[in-house]
Amino acid sequence: MNFLVDASYIISGMLILLFMHLIINLLCFCRLSVSSWEKASPASLVSVLVPARNEQEHIEMCVRSLIGQHYEQLEVLVLDDQSTDATAAIVKRLIDELPATQKKRLRLLRGKPLPAGWVGKNFACFQLSQYAQGAYLFFTDADTVHAPETVRTVLEYMDRARVDLLTAQPGYELKGIGEHLLMPLLCFRVFTLLPLTLISRVPKPVLAVGNGPLLCFRRQAYKAAGGHKAIKEHILEDVTLARSVKAAGYRMAFVDAHKLLYCHMYTSFANMWTGFSKTFFAFYSYSLPAALAILFFDVTLFIVPPLLVLLSLFISLPRAVILLSLGNYCLAVLMRLCLACRFGRSQRVLTLLLCLLHPATVILGCLILLNSIRWHFRKLGTEWKGRYYSSQNSSPERLDC
């Protein structure tokens, strides 16, 4: 029993350190604000680049929010990546509806067949970069919706902070219970594991983060990093490209933009399971020791304490163990609450209540990470949007389903 007491004290100490790290990150995390409109924004042409594959549910809202930007020097390029649904037809209709003076603001590009050795999104982004004319390349996902001030605010911040790549924490539109449970894990990982204050200050590539809903590059930084062609086989392309930008000697920043854009990443729990399974192990650079370490700490810090509290209802445990375990569980929930209060968009009451189920969220995250590891080492590969990517190589094959 002394072992349990000692272990509980150690867990308490580690959680307190994580909580302090989280609070520092939240306090220092810069929020993009439209108050910067008081300063004149750069007049450079911005190319907003949207890869879209089978995005008929989202593409109209995304494109309307982009062509409605309060920034004149703007071109919006949407690449239809071999879609089998109405994605291209919707974009074509939006072009036809534009006034004659605005039609050049939006273009629809037809994606070429995917070559061997490329991940689909990377090839789509590479094609977009070949057509883009802007001094800034603003990549965004087709499931995002942007406030009218987004582009202007991003450029003003990049100009003021003198950074060459800006990426951001978006807001997430959460609908089902599964999304409410699991999606906050993304934010929890970033804010408890990464020293966010060092991302723009330290040139080490390992201290880089990228987020697909918003990646805005100065053209010269994108070219110097090799663009998407240099990372053509990488599943986790946003993080890998951010690291490449730093490795090329350019500066980046990671900011809070959840008030300016949001996205609805997955439309079902099954899609979320598949989407996270393809990226979770990649986030740790396919390092088995790193992934196993995360699994160990997740179980130890976030699952064991509530289990000990429940176990105390059936067997006798030292009072110190029960109180420390209850405190450790409450501290983990408090960390989730802090993130929910900062980044929650809607259904605030439900979001806050589900923070109490943080151990269940961590269990789901551990299971997905284990599945991601299994896919990698059993050579099962990854299926995404009708394409199959082998874990031995990244060459895609067309699926019949």
Secondary structure, 3 states (H helix, E strand, C coil): CHHHHHHHHHHHHHHHHHHHHHHHHHHHCCECCHHHHHCCCCCCCEEEEEEECCCCCCHHHHHHHHHCCCCCCEEEEEEECCCCCCHHHHHHHHHHHCCHHHHHHEEEEECCCCCCCCCHHHHHHHHHHHHCCCCEEEECCCCEEECCCHHHHHHHHHHHHCCCEEEEECEECCCCHHHHHHCHHHHHHHHHHCCHHHCCCCCCCCCCCCCCCCEEEEHHHHHHCCHHHHHCCCCCHHHHHHHHHHHCCCCEEEEECCCCEEECCCCCHHHHHHHHHHHHHHHCCCCHHHHHHHHHHHHHHHHHHHHHHHHCCCCCCCHHHHHHHHHHHHHHHHHHHHHHHHHCCCCHHHHHHHHHHHHHHHHHHHHHHHHHHHHHHCCCCEEECCEEECCCCCCEEECCC
